[in-house]
Amino acid sequence: MKKWINIWLLAIAMMGCENTTFMSSVPSYPVQMVINILGEYPNFVAEGSINVLTFTSPRYPTEAVGYAGLLIYTAFDNQYHACDLCCPKCLKRSAPVEWDGGFYAHCPTCGEDYDLSYGLGIPTRGISNERLRPYTALYGNGRLTISQQ
């Protein structure tokens, strides 16, 4: 009996293990950007509101902005977040998502809205079944570093 309990517990533990690597339909392209928030964008602060910066091309030769560009934003969690501007439903580099001035990024091709308010970039209309491709955003010493996850 004890043997079966151990096997059952092992099976439950193995079901709880999952792959935490994010898989995206958006092609993997290099991402590397360092922004001096205090010097370059002093109004871009994480204070419980949505603020957005977008880059469709690198500012310097050492930078890379992903597949369709970078959407860098602050959210209600007072953190910096970054994702690719490419809609994972349409995959069009020529028609990146656009910030609507509020809580969403909008795809001009399929009409999907992606919720930015909590830093996830999740679809809200049901057209897309995938969130915007996330990137790592690390803040320290007045610098925001964006890179691939």
OpenMM code with the backbone's topology and positions (N, CA, C; nanometers):
from openmm import Vec3, app, unit

residues = "MET LYS LYS TRP ILE ASN ILE TRP LEU LEU ALA ILE ALA MET MET GLY CYS GLU ASN THR THR PHE MET SER SER VAL PRO SER TYR PRO VAL GLN MET VAL ILE ASN ILE LEU GLY GLU TYR PRO ASN PHE VAL ALA GLU GLY SER ILE ASN VAL LEU THR PHE THR SER PRO ARG TYR PRO THR GLU ALA VAL GLY TYR ALA GLY LEU LEU ILE TYR THR ALA PHE ASP ASN GLN TYR HIS ALA CYS ASP LEU CYS CYS PRO LYS CYS LEU LYS ARG SER ALA PRO VAL GLU TRP ASP GLY GLY PHE TYR ALA HIS CYS PRO THR CYS GLY GLU ASP TYR ASP LEU SER TYR GLY LEU GLY ILE PRO THR ARG GLY ILE SER ASN GLU ARG LEU ARG PRO TYR THR ALA LEU TYR GLY ASN GLY ARG LEU THR ILE SER GLN GLN".split()
positions = [
    Vec3(0.0818, -0.1188, 0.0000),
    Vec3(0.0000, 0.0000, 0.0000),
    Vec3(0.0870, 0.1263, 0.0000),
    Vec3(0.1928, 0.1235, 0.0805),
    Vec3(0.2822, 0.2378, 0.0908),
    Vec3(0.3498, 0.2658, -0.0436),
    Vec3(0.3790, 0.1587, -0.1161),
    Vec3(0.4417, 0.1710, -0.2481),
    Vec3(0.3493, 0.2475, -0.3428),
    Vec3(0.2201, 0.2149, -0.3420),
    Vec3(0.1238, 0.2818, -0.4304),
    Vec3(0.1058, 0.4289, -0.3934),
    Vec3(0.1107, 0.4587, -0.2661),
    Vec3(0.0998, 0.5984, -0.2220),
    Vec3(0.2204, 0.6775, -0.2722),
    Vec3(0.3390, 0.6187, -0.2629),
    Vec3(0.4596, 0.6862, -0.3112),
    Vec3(0.4545, 0.7081, -0.4628),
    Vec3(0.4063, 0.6084, -0.5356),
    Vec3(0.3944, 0.6221, -0.6810),
    Vec3(0.2924, 0.7309, -0.7140),
    Vec3(0.1811, 0.7339, -0.6419),
    Vec3(0.0783, 0.8355, -0.6632),
    Vec3(0.1334, 0.9756, -0.6357),
    Vec3(0.2053, 0.9914, -0.5261),
    Vec3(0.2634, 1.1221, -0.4923),
    Vec3(0.3670, 1.1655, -0.5965),
    Vec3(0.4458, 1.0728, -0.6456),
    Vec3(0.5442, 1.1033, -0.7496),
    Vec3(0.4743, 1.1484, -0.8780),
    Vec3(0.3657, 1.0810, -0.9140),
    Vec3(0.2904, 1.1183, -1.0345),
    Vec3(0.2318, 1.2580, -1.0209),
    Vec3(0.1782, 1.2909, -0.9042),
    Vec3(0.1225, 1.4246, -0.8810),
    Vec3(0.2328, 1.5293, -0.8882),
    Vec3(0.3468, 1.5014, -0.8289),
    Vec3(0.4582, 1.5960, -0.8317),
    Vec3(0.5069, 1.6200, -0.9735),
    Vec3(0.5105, 1.5144, -1.0556),
    Vec3(0.5567, 1.5296, -1.1932),
    Vec3(0.4566, 1.6087, -1.2768),
    Vec3(0.3261, 1.5968, -1.2473),
    Vec3(0.2267, 1.6740, -1.3202),
    Vec3(0.2401, 1.8224, -1.2892),
    Vec3(0.2883, 1.8558, -1.1705),
    Vec3(0.3049, 1.9953, -1.1319),
    Vec3(0.4243, 2.0604, -1.1978),
    Vec3(0.5161, 1.9832, -1.2512),
    Vec3(0.6325, 2.0392, -1.3177),
    Vec3(0.5925, 2.0793, -1.4589),
    Vec3(0.6259, 2.2018, -1.4952),
    Vec3(0.5945, 2.2442, -1.6308),
    Vec3(0.7121, 2.3216, -1.6877),
    Vec3(0.7159, 2.3264, -1.8168),
    Vec3(0.8191, 2.4000, -1.8869),
    Vec3(0.7836, 2.5484, -1.8795),
    Vec3(0.8712, 2.6312, -1.8217),
    Vec3(0.8422, 2.7725, -1.8055),
    Vec3(0.8958, 2.8556, -1.9218),
    Vec3(0.9500, 2.7908, -2.0228),
    Vec3(0.9975, 2.8629, -2.1402),
    Vec3(0.8773, 2.9083, -2.2203),
    Vec3(0.8735, 3.0380, -2.2540),
    Vec3(0.7617, 3.0926, -2.3296),
    Vec3(0.7827, 3.0631, -2.4767),
    Vec3(0.6852, 2.9989, -2.5382),
    Vec3(0.6897, 2.9715, -2.6813),
    Vec3(0.6002, 3.0730, -2.7498),
    Vec3(0.6505, 3.1327, -2.8570),
    Vec3(0.5743, 3.2354, -2.9271),
    Vec3(0.5720, 3.2086, -3.0758),
    Vec3(0.4648, 3.2511, -3.1408),
    Vec3(0.4568, 3.2444, -3.2865),
    Vec3(0.5461, 3.3495, -3.3507),
    Vec3(0.5735, 3.4559, -3.2773),
    Vec3(0.6586, 3.5641, -3.3272),
    Vec3(0.8019, 3.5123, -3.3353),
    Vec3(0.8653, 3.5239, -3.4513),
    Vec3(1.0028, 3.4743, -3.4656),
    Vec3(1.0984, 3.5365, -3.3645),
    Vec3(1.1936, 3.4576, -3.3210),
    Vec3(1.2930, 3.5046, -3.2255),
    Vec3(1.4005, 3.5858, -3.2978),
    Vec3(1.4094, 3.7113, -3.2638),
    Vec3(1.5107, 3.8016, -3.3179),
    Vec3(1.5874, 3.8615, -3.2009),
    Vec3(1.7100, 3.9053, -3.2226),
    Vec3(1.7882, 3.9631, -3.1127),
    Vec3(1.7197, 4.0856, -3.0504),
    Vec3(1.7348, 4.0968, -2.9201),
    Vec3(1.6815, 4.2103, -2.8448),
    Vec3(1.7886, 4.2543, -2.7463),
    Vec3(1.8277, 4.3801, -2.7542),
    Vec3(1.9242, 4.4351, -2.6592),
    Vec3(1.9136, 4.5866, -2.6622),
    Vec3(1.8763, 4.6442, -2.5496),
    Vec3(1.8678, 4.7894, -2.5396),
    Vec3(1.8901, 4.8289, -2.3943),
    Vec3(1.9669, 4.9336, -2.3742),
    Vec3(1.9863, 4.9906, -2.2412),
    Vec3(1.9430, 5.1360, -2.2487),
    Vec3(1.8503, 5.1721, -2.1624),
    Vec3(1.7960, 5.3076, -2.1616),
    Vec3(1.8309, 5.3734, -2.0289),
    Vec3(1.8906, 5.4903, -2.0354),
    Vec3(1.9168, 5.5704, -1.9164),
    Vec3(1.7883, 5.6468, -1.8862),
    Vec3(1.7040, 5.5877, -1.8022),
    Vec3(1.5728, 5.6461, -1.7738),
    Vec3(1.5866, 5.7869, -1.7185),
    Vec3(1.6741, 5.8074, -1.6219),
    Vec3(1.6857, 5.9376, -1.5571),
    Vec3(1.7360, 6.0450, -1.6527),
    Vec3(1.8221, 6.0078, -1.7474),
    Vec3(1.8775, 6.1063, -1.8397),
    Vec3(1.7987, 6.1227, -1.9677),
    Vec3(1.7557, 6.0107, -2.0266),
    Vec3(1.6893, 6.0147, -2.1571),
    Vec3(1.5374, 6.0323, -2.1493),
    Vec3(1.4749, 5.9663, -2.0537),
    Vec3(1.3282, 5.9672, -2.0433),
    Vec3(1.2862, 5.9874, -1.8978),
    Vec3(1.3107, 6.1055, -1.8409),
    Vec3(1.2831, 6.1261, -1.6974),
    Vec3(1.1351, 6.1142, -1.6605),
    Vec3(1.0427, 6.1283, -1.7537),
    Vec3(0.9001, 6.1159, -1.7240),
    Vec3(0.8492, 5.9733, -1.7368),
    Vec3(0.9363, 5.8817, -1.7780),
    Vec3(0.8979, 5.7418, -1.7962),
    Vec3(0.9285, 5.6654, -1.6672),
    Vec3(0.8386, 5.6786, -1.5709),
    Vec3(0.8600, 5.6165, -1.4408),
    Vec3(0.7474, 5.5190, -1.4106),
    Vec3(0.7788, 5.4175, -1.3329),
    Vec3(0.6806, 5.3170, -1.2940),
    Vec3(0.6133, 5.3610, -1.1647),
    Vec3(0.4980, 5.4241, -1.1773),
    Vec3(0.4250, 5.4734, -1.0601),
    Vec3(0.2779, 5.4347, -1.0645),
    Vec3(0.2476, 5.3120, -1.0973),
    Vec3(0.1097, 5.2657, -1.0960),
    Vec3(0.0236, 5.3170, -1.2094),
    Vec3(0.0862, 5.3561, -1.3181),
    Vec3(0.0099, 5.3998, -1.4350),
    Vec3(0.0756, 5.3434, -1.5598),
    Vec3(0.0081, 5.3545, -1.6724),
    Vec3(0.0610, 5.3040, -1.7980),
    Vec3(0.1392, 5.4151, -1.8673),
    Vec3(0.2657, 5.3915, -1.8909),
    Vec3(0.3508, 5.4786, -1.9715),
    Vec3(0.4136, 5.3901, -2.0775),
    Vec3(0.4310, 5.4412, -2.1973),
    Vec3(0.4780, 5.3580, -2.3081),
    Vec3(0.5878, 5.4267, -2.3875),
    Vec3(0.6881, 5.3474, -2.4259),
    Vec3(0.7892, 5.3869, -2.5238),
    Vec3(0.7879, 5.2801, -2.6325),
    Vec3(0.7989, 5.3208, -2.7581),
    Vec3(0.8104, 5.2229, -2.8662),
    Vec3(0.9328, 5.2549, -2.9500),
    Vec3(0.9968, 5.1491, -2.9975),
    Vec3(1.1139, 5.1607, -3.0840),
    Vec3(1.0974, 5.0613, -3.1988),
    Vec3(1.0914, 5.1108, -3.3202),
    Vec3(1.0806, 5.0225, -3.4360),
    Vec3(1.2152, 5.0017, -3.5037),
    Vec3(1.3153, 5.0755, -3.4585),
    Vec3(1.4511, 5.0571, -3.5096),
    Vec3(1.5487, 5.0916, -3.3977),
    Vec3(1.6683, 5.0349, -3.4029),
    Vec3(1.7685, 5.0636, -3.3003),
    Vec3(1.8127, 5.2107, -3.3045),
    Vec3(1.8442, 5.2646, -3.1875),
    Vec3(1.8970, 5.4005, -3.1791),
    Vec3(2.0471, 5.4029, -3.2057),
    Vec3(2.1146, 5.2950, -3.1699),
    Vec3(2.2604, 5.2835, -3.1819),
    Vec3(2.2942, 5.1509, -3.2488),
    Vec3(2.4123, 5.1395, -3.3080),
    Vec3(2.4510, 5.0148, -3.3763),
    Vec3(2.4570, 4.8921, -3.2850),
    Vec3(2.4735, 4.9131, -3.1555),
    Vec3(2.4842, 4.8012, -3.0613),
    Vec3(2.3486, 4.7506, -3.0130),
    Vec3(2.2401, 4.8144, -3.0554),
    Vec3(2.1077, 4.7758, -3.0091),
    Vec3(2.0361, 4.6855, -3.1089),
    Vec3(1.9389, 4.6097, -3.0572),
    Vec3(1.8521, 4.5260, -3.1403),
    Vec3(1.7118, 4.5343, -3.0810),
    Vec3(1.6114, 4.5451, -3.1672),
    Vec3(1.4746, 4.5699, -3.1199),
    Vec3(1.3753, 4.4576, -3.1488),
    Vec3(1.4230, 4.3358, -3.1654),
    Vec3(1.3321, 4.2239, -3.1855),
    Vec3(1.2801, 4.2139, -3.3279),
    Vec3(1.1672, 4.1477, -3.3444),
    Vec3(1.1121, 4.1194, -3.4763),
    Vec3(1.0465, 4.2422, -3.5408),
    Vec3(0.9497, 4.3042, -3.4730),
    Vec3(0.8797, 4.4211, -3.5293),
    Vec3(0.9094, 4.5492, -3.4529),
    Vec3(0.9829, 4.5385, -3.3445),
    Vec3(1.0147, 4.6545, -3.2622),
    Vec3(0.9826, 4.6255, -3.1165),
    Vec3(1.0140, 4.7219, -3.0314),
    Vec3(0.9935, 4.7053, -2.8877),
    Vec3(0.8813, 4.7938, -2.8365),
    Vec3(0.7998, 4.7364, -2.7517),
    Vec3(0.7012, 4.8092, -2.6744),
    Vec3(0.7488, 4.7984, -2.5307),
    Vec3(0.7911, 4.9093, -2.4740),
    Vec3(0.8393, 4.9125, -2.3359),
    Vec3(0.7381, 4.9938, -2.2572),
    Vec3(0.6927, 4.9399, -2.1438),
    Vec3(0.5863, 5.0077, -2.0712),
    Vec3(0.5930, 4.9814, -1.9221),
    Vec3(0.5260, 5.0693, -1.8485),
    Vec3(0.5072, 5.0503, -1.7058),
    Vec3(0.3625, 5.0058, -1.6859),
    Vec3(0.3367, 4.9370, -1.5764),
    Vec3(0.2024, 4.8861, -1.5515),
    Vec3(0.1630, 4.9132, -1.4073),
    Vec3(0.0430, 4.8691, -1.3706),
    Vec3(-0.0080, 4.8927, -1.2361),
    Vec3(0.0761, 4.8269, -1.1275),
    Vec3(0.1588, 4.7311, -1.1639),
    Vec3(0.2425, 4.6635, -1.0647),
    Vec3(0.3695, 4.7422, -1.0333),
    Vec3(0.3811, 4.8649, -1.0867),
    Vec3(0.4979, 4.9514, -1.0646),
    Vec3(0.6275, 4.8876, -1.1147),
    Vec3(0.6188, 4.8116, -1.2214),
    Vec3(0.7345, 4.7473, -1.2822),
    Vec3(0.7451, 4.7888, -1.4284),
    Vec3(0.8647, 4.7717, -1.4833),
    Vec3(0.8859, 4.7933, -1.6262),
    Vec3(0.8664, 4.6606, -1.6988),
    Vec3(0.8056, 4.6664, -1.8161),
    Vec3(0.7800, 4.5477, -1.8965),
    Vec3(0.8174, 4.5777, -2.0407),
    Vec3(0.8459, 4.4734, -2.1166),
    Vec3(0.8786, 4.4910, -2.2587),
    Vec3(0.8257, 4.3715, -2.3372),
    Vec3(0.7843, 4.4002, -2.4603),
    Vec3(0.7382, 4.2938, -2.5490),
    Vec3(0.7614, 4.3373, -2.6929),
    Vec3(0.7442, 4.2440, -2.7837),
    Vec3(0.7593, 4.2739, -2.9257),
    Vec3(0.6341, 4.3431, -2.9759),
    Vec3(0.6504, 4.4318, -3.0719),
    Vec3(0.5376, 4.5037, -3.1314),
    Vec3(0.4584, 4.4183, -3.2299),
    Vec3(0.5050, 4.2995, -3.2600),
    Vec3(0.4373, 4.2133, -3.3572),
    Vec3(0.3172, 4.1434, -3.2938),
    Vec3(0.2031, 4.1510, -3.3612),
    Vec3(0.0844, 4.0775, -3.3178),
    Vec3(0.1086, 3.9292, -3.3455),
    Vec3(0.0981, 3.8415, -3.2442),
    Vec3(0.1223, 3.6986, -3.2661),
    Vec3(0.0162, 3.6312, -3.3527),
    Vec3(-0.0953, 3.6966, -3.3767),
    Vec3(-0.1991, 3.6415, -3.4642),
    Vec3(-0.1667, 3.6707, -3.6108),
    Vec3(-0.1234, 3.7946, -3.6405),
    Vec3(-0.1013, 3.8392, -3.7789),
    Vec3(0.0425, 3.8193, -3.8274),
    Vec3(0.1370, 3.8328, -3.7367),
    Vec3(0.2808, 3.8186, -3.7657),
    Vec3(0.3299, 3.9160, -3.8730),
    Vec3(0.2732, 4.0356, -3.8775),
    Vec3(0.3142, 4.1356, -3.9760),
    Vec3(0.4109, 4.2358, -3.9141),
    Vec3(0.5324, 4.2355, -3.9629),
    Vec3(0.6308, 4.3341, -3.9170),
    Vec3(0.5923, 4.4739, -3.9630),
    Vec3(0.5274, 4.4819, -4.0785),
    Vec3(0.4922, 4.6110, -4.1375),
    Vec3(0.3703, 4.6762, -4.0714),
    Vec3(0.2998, 4.6051, -3.9851),
    Vec3(0.1816, 4.6590, -3.9175),
    Vec3(0.1890, 4.6253, -3.7686),
    Vec3(0.2816, 4.6881, -3.6954),
    Vec3(0.2964, 4.6561, -3.5531),
    Vec3(0.1776, 4.7050, -3.4706),
    Vec3(0.1629, 4.6461, -3.3520),
    Vec3(0.0586, 4.6926, -3.2612),
    Vec3(0.0886, 4.8367, -3.2207),
    Vec3(-0.0161, 4.9084, -3.1863),
    Vec3(-0.0038, 5.0497, -3.1504),
    Vec3(-0.0676, 5.0719, -3.0142),
    Vec3(-0.0051, 5.1526, -2.9308),
    Vec3(-0.0617, 5.1876, -2.8011),
    Vec3(-0.1819, 5.2773, -2.8233),
    Vec3(-0.2924, 5.2491, -2.7541),
    Vec3(-0.4139, 5.3284, -2.7732),
    Vec3(-0.4213, 5.4497, -2.6812),
    Vec3(-0.3164, 5.4753, -2.6044),
    Vec3(-0.3153, 5.5886, -2.5117),
    Vec3(-0.3729, 5.5539, -2.3755),
    Vec3(-0.4235, 5.4332, -2.3618),
    Vec3(-0.4820, 5.3879, -2.2352),
    Vec3(-0.4148, 5.2619, -2.1848),
    Vec3(-0.4934, 5.1547, -2.1749),
    Vec3(-0.4451, 5.0295, -2.1172),
    Vec3(-0.4146, 4.9212, -2.2199),
    Vec3(-0.4291, 4.9523, -2.3478),
    Vec3(-0.4190, 4.8482, -2.4496),
    Vec3(-0.3231, 4.8820, -2.5626),
    Vec3(-0.2707, 4.7759, -2.6236),
    Vec3(-0.2002, 4.7853, -2.7515),
    Vec3(-0.2962, 4.7239, -2.8526),
    Vec3(-0.3158, 4.7906, -2.9641),
    Vec3(-0.4155, 4.7501, -3.0626),
    Vec3(-0.3484, 4.7067, -3.1922),
    Vec3(-0.3906, 4.5920, -3.2472),
    Vec3(-0.3400, 4.5460, -3.3766),
    Vec3(-0.4247, 4.6081, -3.4875),
    Vec3(-0.3621, 4.6864, -3.5771),
    Vec3(-0.4393, 4.7487, -3.6843),
    Vec3(-0.4863, 4.6500, -3.7913),
    Vec3(-0.4308, 4.5295, -3.7936),
    Vec3(-0.4675, 4.4317, -3.8947),
    Vec3(-0.5871, 4.3463, -3.8525),
    Vec3(-0.5761, 4.2785, -3.7388),
    Vec3(-0.6844, 4.1881, -3.6963),
    Vec3(-0.7798, 4.2510, -3.5956),
    Vec3(-0.7415, 4.3635, -3.5376),
    Vec3(-0.8283, 4.4317, -3.4426),
    Vec3(-0.8149, 4.3859, -3.2993),
    Vec3(-0.7268, 4.2910, -3.2721),
    Vec3(-0.7081, 4.2424, -3.1354),
    Vec3(-0.6541, 4.3535, -3.0462),
    Vec3(-0.7013, 4.3571, -2.9219),
    Vec3(-0.6477, 4.4460, -2.8203),
    Vec3(-0.5718, 4.3610, -2.7199),
    Vec3(-0.4534, 4.4071, -2.6808),
    Vec3(-0.3709, 4.3376, -2.5827),
    Vec3(-0.3647, 4.4229, -2.4572),
    Vec3(-0.4028, 4.3651, -2.3448),
    Vec3(-0.4094, 4.4367, -2.2175),
    Vec3(-0.2690, 4.4524, -2.1585),
    Vec3(-0.2288, 4.5771, -2.1360),
    Vec3(-0.0969, 4.6075, -2.0808),
    Vec3(-0.1016, 4.6379, -1.9315),
    Vec3(-0.2199, 4.6534, -1.8751),
    Vec3(-0.2341, 4.7078, -1.7404),
    Vec3(-0.1598, 4.6307, -1.6315),
    Vec3(-0.1439, 4.5017, -1.6449),
    Vec3(-0.0738, 4.4237, -1.5430),
    Vec3(0.0560, 4.3623, -1.5953),
    Vec3(0.1048, 4.4140, -1.7072),
    Vec3(0.2347, 4.3731, -1.7576),
    Vec3(0.2376, 4.2435, -1.8351),
    Vec3(0.1223, 4.1921, -1.8773),
    Vec3(0.1190, 4.0622, -1.9435),
    Vec3(0.1000, 4.0686, -2.0945),
    Vec3(0.0376, 4.1728, -2.1457),
    Vec3(0.0135, 4.1822, -2.2900),
    Vec3(-0.0772, 4.0716, -2.3402),
    Vec3(-0.1832, 4.0409, -2.2646),
    Vec3(-0.2721, 3.9307, -2.3014),
    Vec3(-0.3838, 3.9785, -2.3939),
    Vec3(-0.4286, 3.8924, -2.4868),
    Vec3(-0.5365, 3.9312, -2.5784),
    Vec3(-0.6686, 3.9404, -2.5027),
    Vec3(-0.7549, 4.0323, -2.5478),
    Vec3(-0.8806, 4.0526, -2.4755),
    Vec3(-1.0058, 4.0270, -2.5580),
    Vec3(-0.9955, 4.0139, -2.6885),
    Vec3(-1.1143, 3.9963, -2.7715),
    Vec3(-1.1391, 3.8514, -2.8145),
    Vec3(-1.0435, 3.7642, -2.7967),
    Vec3(-1.0609, 3.6263, -2.8364),
    Vec3(-1.0174, 3.5950, -2.9782),
    Vec3(-0.9651, 3.6937, -3.0498),
    Vec3(-0.9159, 3.6704, -3.1856),
    Vec3(-0.7830, 3.5960, -3.1788),
    Vec3(-0.6961, 3.6434, -3.0931),
    Vec3(-0.5643, 3.5821, -3.0742),
    Vec3(-0.5703, 3.4911, -2.9522),
    Vec3(-0.4949, 3.3851, -2.9540),
    Vec3(-0.4891, 3.2965, -2.8381),
    Vec3(-0.3518, 3.3028, -2.7713),
    Vec3(-0.2764, 3.4066, -2.8029),
    Vec3(-0.1395, 3.4168, -2.7537),
    Vec3(-0.1088, 3.5604, -2.7130),
    Vec3(-0.0349, 3.5755, -2.6046),
    Vec3(0.0031, 3.7089, -2.5589),
    Vec3(0.1171, 3.7643, -2.6443),
    Vec3(0.1420, 3.8924, -2.6318),
    Vec3(0.2546, 3.9533, -2.7014),
    Vec3(0.3841, 3.8886, -2.6525),
    Vec3(0.4797, 3.8714, -2.7420),
    Vec3(0.6058, 3.8059, -2.7055),
    Vec3(0.6796, 3.8900, -2.6011),
    Vec3(0.6972, 3.8381, -2.4789),
    Vec3(0.7602, 3.9169, -2.3732),
    Vec3(0.9131, 3.9163, -2.3818),
    Vec3(0.9706, 4.0228, -2.3331),
    Vec3(1.1153, 4.0344, -2.3174),
    Vec3(1.1442, 4.0703, -2.1725),
    Vec3(1.2672, 4.0499, -2.1307),
    Vec3(1.3077, 4.0818, -1.9947),
    Vec3(1.3377, 4.2303, -1.9834),
    Vec3(1.2838, 4.2940, -1.8803),
    Vec3(1.3096, 4.4353, -1.8518),
    Vec3(1.3611, 4.4453, -1.7088),
    Vec3(1.4881, 4.4798, -1.6944),
    Vec3(1.5490, 4.4908, -1.5624),
    Vec3(1.5904, 4.6349, -1.5370),
    Vec3(1.5481, 4.6882, -1.4216),
    Vec3(1.5792, 4.8263, -1.3870),
    Vec3(1.6729, 4.8299, -1.2680),
    Vec3(1.7758, 4.9133, -1.2780),
    Vec3(1.8688, 4.9331, -1.1673),
    Vec3(1.9619, 5.0497, -1.1954),
    Vec3(1.9886, 5.1275, -1.0931),
    Vec3(2.0792, 5.2424, -1.1026),
    Vec3(2.0405, 5.3394, -1.2134),
    Vec3(1.9104, 5.3593, -1.2320),
    Vec3(1.8627, 5.4537, -1.3326),
    Vec3(1.8649, 5.4033, -1.4742),
    Vec3(1.9011, 5.2746, -1.4924),
    Vec3(1.9097, 5.2171, -1.6260),
    Vec3(1.8099, 5.1030, -1.6416),
    Vec3(1.7453, 5.1012, -1.7570),
    Vec3(1.6528, 4.9935, -1.7901),
    Vec3(1.7158, 4.9105, -1.9011),
    Vec3(1.7353, 4.7813, -1.8744),
    Vec3(1.7977, 4.6913, -1.9717),
    Vec3(1.6917, 4.5960, -2.0256),
    Vec3(1.6764, 4.5943, -2.1571),
    Vec3(1.5801, 4.5064, -2.2227),
    Vec3(1.6577, 4.3987, -2.2969),
    Vec3(1.6197, 4.2722, -2.2766),
    Vec3(1.6865, 4.1603, -2.3446),
    Vec3(1.5870, 4.0467, -2.3618),
    Vec3(1.6295, 3.9426, -2.4339),
    Vec3(1.5424, 3.8256, -2.4531),
    Vec3(1.5334, 3.7485, -2.3234),
    Vec3(1.4201, 3.6782, -2.3077),
    Vec3(1.4000, 3.5956, -2.1872),
    Vec3(1.4779, 3.4688, -2.1980),
] * unit.nanometer
topology = app.Topology()
chain = topology.addChain("A")
for resn in residues:
    res = topology.addResidue(resn, chain)
    for name in ("N", "CA", "C"):
        topology.addAtom(name, app.Element.getBySymbol(name[0]), res)
